[in-house]
């Protein structure tokens, strides 16, 4: 006997944006390098990879401690403006992203984005993503005081879709994001690419592509009731 989605306990999926919905690694790296070179600075790919998923402020503090904190907002805005230029020229949707979002929506999942990026980036991505209109809520860097691995972004995203964290699955690509999702009390799916499988083992499920996922597999990570 089958049961309708209404008969099941409500559940949700919270997607990180960068590296999950869009393959933004190269676009962010290009934006960081262009912005920093305007100010006589540079960043290696090794440094960038180690900080991917962190807030701009945390990256500045960790990699450029001589920079005055008062400069962080303006430099961050400059970098993000370059990033939006890059993804406007060539939108890097992650393979399988829209198909998975549509399948989850059809299965009754409440959908949210939990990103450390600025609201302008989130809007730019969801406007261009074919299934972007299916997200019920977003939480972005302007709404959080603590970047990942702190769980704040996922706690706020879960609240916005009116669910306790334990009824939500987070989809992440970065180790700090996996840590944040687990700290929030969510189940976590990690997608390799930004980081190797060996650095994502704290997740409940690790996959190499969003195409390996469907609604039933994701929902199975949650308690039945």
C-alpha positions in Angstrom: 0.0 0.0 0.0 1.4 3.4 -1.0 1.3 6.5 1.2 0.9 10.0 -0.1 3.6 12.6 0.7 1.1 14.3 3.0 1.1 11.2 5.2 4.8 11.3 5.8 6.4 13.5 8.4 7.5 16.8 6.8 11.1 17.0 5.7 13.5 19.4 4.0 16.7 19.6 2.1 19.1 22.5 2.5 21.6 23.0 -0.3 24.8 24.8 0.0 25.2 26.9 -3.1 28.8 27.1 -4.2 30.2 23.8 -5.3 26.8 22.1 -4.9 24.2 23.9 -7.1 26.9 25.6 -9.2 30.4 24.5 -9.9 31.8 27.9 -8.8 35.3 26.9 -7.7 37.1 28.4 -10.8 34.8 31.5 -10.8 35.6 32.3 -7.2 39.3 31.6 -7.6 39.4 33.9 -10.7 37.4 36.6 -8.7 39.8 36.4 -5.7 42.9 36.7 -7.9 41.6 39.6 -9.9 40.5 41.5 -6.9 43.6 40.9 -4.9 45.9 41.9 -7.8 44.1 45.2 -7.9 45.6 45.8 -4.4 49.0 44.3 -4.9 48.2 40.9 -3.3 47.8 37.4 -4.6 46.4 34.0 -3.5 47.6 30.5 -4.5 45.2 27.8 -5.5 46.4 25.8 -2.5 45.4 28.7 -0.2 42.1 29.2 -2.0 41.2 25.5 -1.8 41.8 25.4 1.9 39.4 28.3 2.5 36.7 27.4 0.1 33.3 27.6 1.9 34.4 30.1 4.4 33.2 33.7 4.7 35.2 36.5 3.0 36.0 38.0 6.4 37.4 34.7 7.7 39.5 34.3 4.5 40.9 37.8 4.9 41.7 37.2 8.5 43.3 33.9 7.9 45.4 34.7 4.8 46.0 38.4 5.0 46.3 39.3 8.7 48.0 42.6 7.9 44.8 43.9 6.2 42.8 46.3 8.4 39.4 44.8 9.2 37.8 48.1 8.1 38.8 47.2 4.5 37.1 43.8 4.6 33.6 44.9 3.4 34.7 47.0 0.4 37.2 44.3 -0.7 34.6 41.6 -0.3 32.1 43.6 -2.3 34.7 44.1 -5.1 35.5 40.4 -5.2 31.8 39.4 -5.3 31.0 41.8 -8.1 33.8 40.2 -10.2 32.4 36.8 -9.3 28.9 37.7 -10.6 30.5 39.0 -13.8 32.2 35.7 -14.3 29.1 33.5 -13.8 27.0 35.8 -15.9 29.3 35.1 -18.9 29.3 31.3 -18.3 26.8 30.0 -15.8 28.3 26.9 -14.2 25.3 24.8 -13.1 26.4 21.6 -11.3 25.5 18.5 -13.3 22.2 17.1 -12.1 21.4 20.1 -9.9 18.1 21.2 -11.4 16.9 17.6 -12.0 17.5 16.8 -8.3 15.8 19.9 -7.1 12.7 19.1 -9.2 12.6 15.5 -8.0 12.8 16.6 -4.3 10.1 19.2 -4.8 7.9 16.6 -6.4 8.5 14.3 -3.5 7.3 16.9 -1.0 10.6 18.1 0.4 10.8 21.7 1.6 13.8 23.3 -0.1 16.2 26.0 1.1 19.6 27.4 0.3 22.1 27.9 3.1 25.0 29.9 1.8 27.8 32.0 3.3 27.7 34.1 0.1 26.1 37.6 -0.2 22.4 37.9 -1.1 23.3 39.3 -4.5 25.1 36.1 -5.4 22.3 33.9 -4.2 19.8 35.9 -6.2 22.0 35.8 -9.3 22.4 32.0 -9.0 18.7 31.2 -8.3 17.6 33.5 -11.1 19.7 31.6 -13.6 19.3 28.1 -12.2 16.4 26.5 -14.2 14.8 25.0 -11.0 15.7 28.0 -8.8 12.1 29.1 -8.3 11.4 25.9 -6.4 13.3 27.0 -3.3 11.1 28.2 -0.5 13.7 30.1 1.4 17.3 31.2 1.4 19.8 32.1 4.1 22.9 34.1 3.1 26.0 35.7 4.5 24.2 39.0 5.3 22.0 37.1 7.9 24.7 35.2 9.8 27.3 36.4 12.3 29.2 33.1 12.4 30.6 31.4 9.3 30.9 27.7 8.7 31.8 25.4 10.5 29.4 27.2 12.9 25.9 25.8 12.3 24.1 29.1 12.3 23.4 29.2 8.5 21.7 25.8 8.5 19.8 26.5 11.8 18.4 29.6 10.2 17.6 27.9 6.9 15.7 25.1 8.8 13.7 27.6 10.7 12.7 29.4 7.6 11.1 26.2 6.2 9.5 25.6 9.6 11.3 22.4 10.3 13.6 21.2 13.2 17.1 20.5 12.0 16.8 16.8 12.6 14.1 16.7 9.8 16.5 18.3 7.3 19.3 17.0 5.1 22.1 19.3 4.2 23.9 18.9 0.8 27.4 20.2 1.0 30.8 20.0 -0.7 33.3 21.5 1.8 34.6 20.0 5.0 33.6 23.1 7.0 30.1 22.8 5.5 29.8 19.1 6.5 30.9 20.1 10.0 28.4 22.9 10.1 25.5 20.6 9.0 26.4 18.0 11.6 26.7 20.6 14.3 23.2 21.9 13.4 21.8 18.4 13.9 21.0 17.7 10.3 21.9 14.7 8.2 24.5 15.5 5.7 25.2 14.5 2.1 28.7 15.5 0.8 29.5 15.8 -2.9 33.2 15.3 -3.8 34.9 17.7 -6.1 35.9 20.7 -4.0 37.4 18.3 -1.5 38.3 14.6 -1.8 36.2 11.8 -0.3 38.8 11.4 2.5 38.0 14.9 3.8 34.3 14.4 3.7 33.9 11.2 5.7 32.1 12.9 8.6 29.0 13.1 6.3 26.3 10.5 6.5 26.6 9.9 2.7 29.4 10.8 0.3 28.7 10.8 -3.5 30.8 11.9 -6.5 27.8 13.5 -8.4 24.4 14.9 -7.7 23.2 12.4 -10.3 23.8 9.6 -7.8 21.0 11.1 -5.6 17.3 10.9 -5.7 14.5 11.8 -3.2 14.2 8.4 -1.7 17.9 8.0 -1.0 18.1 11.4 0.6 15.0 10.9 2.7 16.3 7.6 3.9 19.0 9.5 5.9 16.3 10.9 8.2 14.6 9.1 11.1 11.2 7.6 10.0 9.4 9.7 12.5 
